[in-house]
Amino acid sequence: MLSIVVLYNVWGFCSTMTLCVPLHKYWNAGTDGTCKPAVYMWAVLGLHVATDFLIFLLPVPVVLSMKALSRRQRTGLLLIFALGFLYVFFSSFFLLFFFLLFSFSSLLFSSEH
């Protein structure tokens, strides 16, 4: 699992740094160069949320199998890990909100209608 997260983060960093070539085209649309489509960045962000969810699920079987802890302590640990799941939920919601916002604004402000 750790190798998946490390590989994803290296890939995500490299893809973000090469989103536009040259990189300053990302901020200055008048610069000569090319940029990858926005869908590419949405895919990177979606994979980021997926790896967050996998990291959240990683300790759950271990906590459930701990016989040295009482039922109350295991429940408390799972509730603490549930806060991580709450983070994943809100970051997914945030991602969906911005995806819909950018999709809708591109329809509103396009010069083709």
C-alpha angles and dihedrals in degrees: 000000000000091000091053091052093046093047092047092050093049090048091046092051093048093046092049092050090051096042088112126018109238093030096222089065085078089070099028113049091186092068118103113249142076136276130201116246117272090245088070092060092045088056091052091050091047091053089050091057090046093053090047089055092048091051089051092053095048100084098038098088090046093052092047092052096050105115094178091068124074120242089255093053092048090050090050092051091049090050090053090051088048087065086064089052089051088056090052091048094051094044089052090050090048090050092049091047093053092043090055092042094053093042092051095043091051088055092048098046101036115120094222099087 
